[in-house]
Amino acid sequence: MTNFTSDVPETRVRSLNRNTPRPHRAYVLYWMTAYRRVESNFALQRAADWARSLQLPLVVFSALRLDYRWATARTHAFILDGIADVDRALDGTAAVHFTFVETAPGAGKGLLAALADNAAVVVADDAPVFFLPAMTAKAARDLPVLVEGVDHNGMLPLAVTDRNFLRAYDFRRYLQRELPAHLEARPDADPLRGLVPAASGLLDDVAAKWTSLPPSRSVISALPVDRSVPAVEQRGGETAARDRLNEFVADRLGRYEQRNHPDEDAASGLSPYFHFGHVSPHQVFDAVAEAEGWSPHRLGDGADGRRSGWWGMSAAAESFLDQSVTWRELGYHAARHQPHNAEYAALPAWAQQTLQDHAADPREYLYSTEQLAAAGTHDELWNAAQRQLRDQGTIHNYLRMLWGKKILEWSRTPQIAHDVMFELNNLYALDGRDPNSVTGIHWVLGRYDRPWGPERPVFGKVRYMSSDSTRRKLRIKRYLAVGQALF
């Protein structure tokens, strides 16, 4: 077999089974599930490296299944936007893009195995997101070919950490110590160069058995998904992600420190694109670094866990990177290292104990999941945040914390509050079903936080937030006025 070489860092690659490459098969298969983009994609790059080394064509397989929880028109549309963008980006290249949009649950059963039957190697996205780890692990067990998983979840490879971090401060210190060694490893700007063109009719037999609708949000009406959560106007895909990133860096990065004030509209809006893999962490970091005129020599010495000053950028840029690198990647590393990361039992022991101590406390208000979903509470500010989530698929970053705190206050038990938060967030939010969502919801319940005093009814020692204090602290008049008109 031809000697295999790849510039993808080995810390980002792991063999998901013990099988070996089959160099005399028809192609190399890249199974695209989490990083739905062509630019800045270590997994696509790894698959292309295999294809060049074996002198075989590259097949990219993009599919959208139906049998997952919270399968809504909103989520489906955003994913389809991403698949369509990949289709356009690969058109005219040597790579073959095979797409499959499931029209009935289970209609795609056997398709991956059929494609892998003729594959020399299968490369898969290795992302600890939602149902993807279980799906990928099962495929690796079942397929009779080497399946490699490639991690392009963050700036710091998941394999570098060896434990679950209990505090953001501890992870930040670790990141500051370890990340500099990984900053020079960049995704290939042209991963598809020099590929062997595929022969005509390469996948005709597979395509004849598994026919598919085109990857377009226009097909949603023909699919059995939950249309009570409709698609939103905001588009998915790497083109929209690139536009959103450029607009943020040009117009809002400089005032990012004002992001907690809804009226300032200073947040990045990148979270859905991160979640669906339409933008990579390296693309976002590089755009910020370029705007800042940054180079690695400006990194601070030592690893003291400070939130500002280490990157050697402006205060606004450092504030953004603490969110997009430290806090976001904290959630991904936790998802890799901690089993059942999204369950109530993953909360710290002190938080579970104090919430249990106050589980029987009287609640002034109690609302059902249906009342909360409908934004039918007595609290105008909370209702506005919930309507934004329900109608636009997003929620202001700071108000998401208040949103969760009030659900805790208005639920019969903390366990019910936990489940309601995940249900509403995962049903409506474009960035739901994500390790970063777990971080945010669990923070509401004490994770990555410390005990606070005075001890309060319902909350115990978990940090308390109120709508009245939020109104006093934040500039919010325009948000409420616009919310009443639009959502």
N, C-alpha and C positions, 0 to 999 in steps of 0.2 A: 504493500500500500504506500502511496505517496506520503512523504513526511508532511505532517500537518503543522501549520504554523498559524498563529492568530495573535493580533494585537489586543484582543479583549483581555483585560486582567484576569488571571486565574482566580483571584479572590471573588470574582463575579460569576464563576462557572462551577457547577457541580453536576456530576453524573447522577441521574435520578434512578438508574437501574444498573445492572452489571453486564448488560449486553455490549456487544462490540459493533463498530461500524461495518457496513456491508458495501464495500467500494464498487461492486459490480452491479448494483441496482441502478434505477433510472434517474434519480435526482436526490437532492437534499431537500428536506421538508422543514420549513419554519412555521410553527403553529403559533400564530399571533393571537394572544388573548388579553394581555394587559397593557402592552405598549403599542397602541394602535396608531403608529406613525412610521414614516420612512426616515425622516431626519433624526439624527442623534439617538440611535437605537442600538445598544450593545448586542441585543439578541439577534436582530437582523444582521448585524455585522458579523457575529459569530457564525451564523448559518452561511453567509456569503463566503466567509473564510473556508469553511468546509467544502463548499461547492467549488471554489477555485482550486483547492488542494487536490480534490478528487476528480477535477475536470468533468463535473456534472452540472446540469442545469439546477437552478434554484426555484422551488415552488413555495410560495407564501400562501398559507391557508388561514382565511378569516371567516369565522362562523358566528352566528348569533342564535343561541338556543332559547327555548321558551319556558322550560321547566325549572325556573328559579324563583325564589320568593321575591315579592315586590317587582314582578315583571309588569311594568306599566308602559303606556304609550310614551310617557316623558323619557324614561330611561332608554327604551328601545330607539326612539328617534335620535337621541344624542349619540348612541353607539353607532347607529346606521350612518349618521353624518361622518363619523370617524372612519368607518369601513369604506365609504364612498371616496373620501379623501385619499386613502391609501390606494384605492383602485386607480384614481386619476394619477397619483404620483408614480405608480409602477407601470402605467401605460407607456409603451415606447421603450421600456428597458428590457433587458434580457430575462428578468425574473417573470415568472408566471404567477398571477394572483388568482387563486381559486376561492370564490366566496360562496357561502351558503347561509341563507336566511330561513330558519325553520318556520314552517307554516302550521305545524301541529306538534304538540309535545311528543318527543321521541322520533320525529321524522328524520333526524340526522343520525340515528343510531347506526353504528358501523362505518360511518363515513371516515372518521379519523383513522380507523384500522385499515380501511381500504387504501387510503392515501399512503399510510405508513408501510403498507405491504411492499411497495416499490421504492421505498426510501432507503438511502444508504445511512443516513443519520437523521434523527428528529431533534430539532432545537425548539425549546419551549420557553415562554416567559415564566420566570420564577418569582412570583409576586404573592406575598402573604395577604391577599385581598379577598374577602367574601368567600365564595365557594371555590375559588381557583386552586388553592393548594390541594384540596381533596380531589378535584377533577384531574389535575396534573399527575398526582401520585397514582391514581387508579390507572391512568393511561400508561404511565411508565411501567407499572406492574404487568399490564396486559400486552404491551407491544413487544414483538420479538426483535427489537433493534435498539441501539443505543439512543437513549433520550437524555439530552443535556438540558438543564435549566440555567437560564442566564438572568442575573439580577441587575436590573437598571431602575431600582426603586428610589435611590437617593444618591447623594454625593459620596456618602460613606458606605462601602459595601456591607451587606448584612452579615457576611461571614467574619467581619473584623471583630464584632462584639461577641462576647462569650457569656453574657448574662442579661437579665432583665433589670433595667434601671428604675429605681423607685422615685427618683426626683429628676426634674429637668436639669437642675444644677449639676448633678453627677454626670448625666449624659453629656451636657455641654462641656464639662472638663475633659471627658473622654474624647469627645469630638475634636476639641482644640488640640489635644495631644496627637491624635491619630490621623486626622484629615489631611494635613499638609503632605503626607507621603502619597496620597491618592489623587491630588489635584492635577498632576501632570498627565494622568491617563485620560485622554479625551476620546469621545466617540469619533469614528472615522467620518470625515465630511463627505466621502464618496464611497460608501460601502459596496455599491453594486458594480464597480468598475471591473472589467475583465472577466465577466461571467460567461459561461458557455451558453449560447442561445438554446432554447428548448426546441425540440423537433415538433413539427406540426402534428396535432392530434395526440399530444403526450398524455392528456387526461381525459380523452373522449369516453373511455369506458366508465370512468367514475362519474363524469358529468351526465352520462346517459341514465344512470341509475338514481342519482341525487340531483334532480333539477331544482332550481331555486328562483325565487323572486330577486329582482335587482336590489342592491344595497342602497335603498333610498327611503327617506322618511315618508315618502308618498305611499308606501305599501302598508303603512300601519293599519289602515282601515280593514285590511284583509287578514290581520293577525289576531289571534285570541289572547290579547293582552288586556290589562286593566285600563280601560279608557276613561275611567272616572278621574284619573290623574293624567290630564292631557299633556301633549307636547307643548313646550314653551317656545317662544320666538327665538330665544338665544340658540345659536347653532353650535354644534360640536365639530370636532375634526381639527387636524393640525393647522389648517389655514386660519380658522377662527381663533385657535389658540395663539398662533403667531401674531395675529392682529391685536388680540387682547394684551399680550405681553408687550408689544411695541407701544401700545397706547398707554399702558400703565407706566412704563419706564419714562416715556416722554412727558406725561401729563400729571401723574399722581405720585410717583416714587418720592419726589422731593418733599411732599407733605404727608408721607406715610405715617409719621408720628401722630397725626390727627385722625387716624383710622377709626378710633373708638367712637368718634362723633358721627352719627349717621348722616347729619346734614353736610358733612365735608366730602363724602363720597371718595374717600382716599384709599379704600381697600383695593387689593389687586384684582379680585375676581377670577383668579387662576385655579381655585380649588377644584372645580369640576373637570378642568382640563388635565390637572395632575391625576385625578382619580381615574379617569378613563385612558390615561396614557397618551393623550393627544399632544402633550408637551413634556419634555424631559427636564429633570432637575438641572442638568448641565446647560440646557438652553436658557433656562431662567437665570441661573447664576451668571452665565457669560454675558447676558444682556445687561444685568445690573453692573457687573464688573466693568464692562465697556463704557457704560454711561458714567461710571465713577473714575475712569482712567486708571483702573486698579491693576496692580501686578503682585505676584505672590510675595515679593520681598517686603510688602507692607504688612504682612501678617504679624501680629503681636508675639512677643516672646512668652514662653511659659503657657500653662494651661490652668488658669485660676477660676474658670467657670463664669467669668464676668459676661454680662449680656451685651455690653457695648465696649468698643475700643479694640477688640481683638482682631477684627477683620482689616482694620486700617481704612475704613470707608467712612462716609458721612453718617451722622446719627440716624438719619432716615433709612439709609440703605442697610445699616447694621440692624436696625429694628425689624426691617423686612426679612433679612436673612435669619434672624433668630426665630421667626415664625416659619419660614419656608424650608429651612434646613434643620435647626435644632428641634423645634416642636413637631414638625411634620415627620422627621425621620425617627424621633423618639417613638412615635406610634408604630412605625414599620418594624423597628427592631423589637419592640415589645410583642408585636404580632408573630414575629418569627420565633422568639424565645419562650413565650409564655403560653402554654396550652390553655384553650378556652378563654382567650384574652378579652373577649367581649362580654363575658358572663358576669353576673353580680358578684360571684365569688372571687373575681380578680381584683376587687377593691381592697385597699389595705385593711388590715385587721382592725385598726383603731376606728376607721370610718364605719365598717360594718357594725362594730360594737356600739358606737355612739348612736347610729341610726336605729339599731335594734332597741337601745335603751329608751328611745323616744317614739318608737313605732306606734304606741297606743295613745300618744298625745292627741287631744282634740284638734281637729282642723276646722277653721272658720268656714272654708269653702271646700267642697269636694266636686270634682268634675269627672265625667266619664270620658273614655277615649274619643267617643263620637262628639261630645261637646267641645273637647279640646281641638279636635281636627277641624271643626266648623268655626273655630275662633269665637266660641260662644261663652266667654267668661265676663266677669264684671270689670276686668282690667283692660283699659283702652290700649295701653302700650303693649301689653302681651298679645292682645288680639291683632294689633298691627303687625307684629313680628310673625305670628302664626299665619296671617293672611299672605304675607310676603313669601313665606315658605311654601304654603299651599298653592299659591297662584303663579309664583315665579320660579320656584325650585331652588331658591336661595334664601338666606337669612343673614342679616347683618352680624358680623363676628361678635361684637360685644353683646348684642341683644340675644344671641344664641345662648350665652351663659345665663342671662336673666331668664330666658325662656325655660331652660332646664331647671333652674332654682325654683321657679314658681310651680312647675309640674311636680316637683318633690313636695312642695308645700300643700298642693291641692289633691294629692293622691292618698289613698287609704294606708298604704305601706310604702316604704322606700323601694321594695322589690317591684311593686306595681309601677311606681314612678320610673324606675330603670327601664322596664319593658315598654312603657308608653313612649318614653323619649326615643328609644331605638325604633319603635314602630313608626312614629310620625316622621322622624328624620330619614329613615331608610325608604319610606314610602314616597315622600315628597321631594327630598333634597337631591339635586343633581350630584352632589358630592357625598351622598350617604353611602352606606355599605363599605366604608373605608376605615383603615386603621386610624386615620386622623379623626374620624367621627367618634371612634371609641375613646380616643384621648379626650376629646371635648366633653362627651357625655359623662365619662367617668370622672373628669375633673369636677364637674358639678357635684358629684357625690363624694369628693374628698381625695381622689387619686391624684398624685403629683402635687398635692397640697399638704398643709399641716393642720393640726387641730387649732381651732380659733376659740377665743372667749369674747364675751361671756357665753356660756352654754345656753342655747335657746330651745324653746319648744319645737318639735318636729325635726329641726336641723341638728340638735345637740351641739357637737363641737365642729361640725362641717360649716364652712364659710357661708355666711348669710348674705343675700342680696335682696333688695326691694325695688319695686317700680318707682316709688317716691324718690329714693336716693339716686336712682338712675336718671330720672328726669332732672334732678338738680345738677348732676355732674355733667350731663351730656347735652350737646346742641342737637335738638331733636324735633323742633317745630316743623321744619320742612318735611322731614321724614313722615311725621304723622299726617300732615296735610296731603302729601302725595299719596300716602298709603290709603287714605280714605277715598281718594279719587280713582286709584289704579288697582289696588289689591285689597 
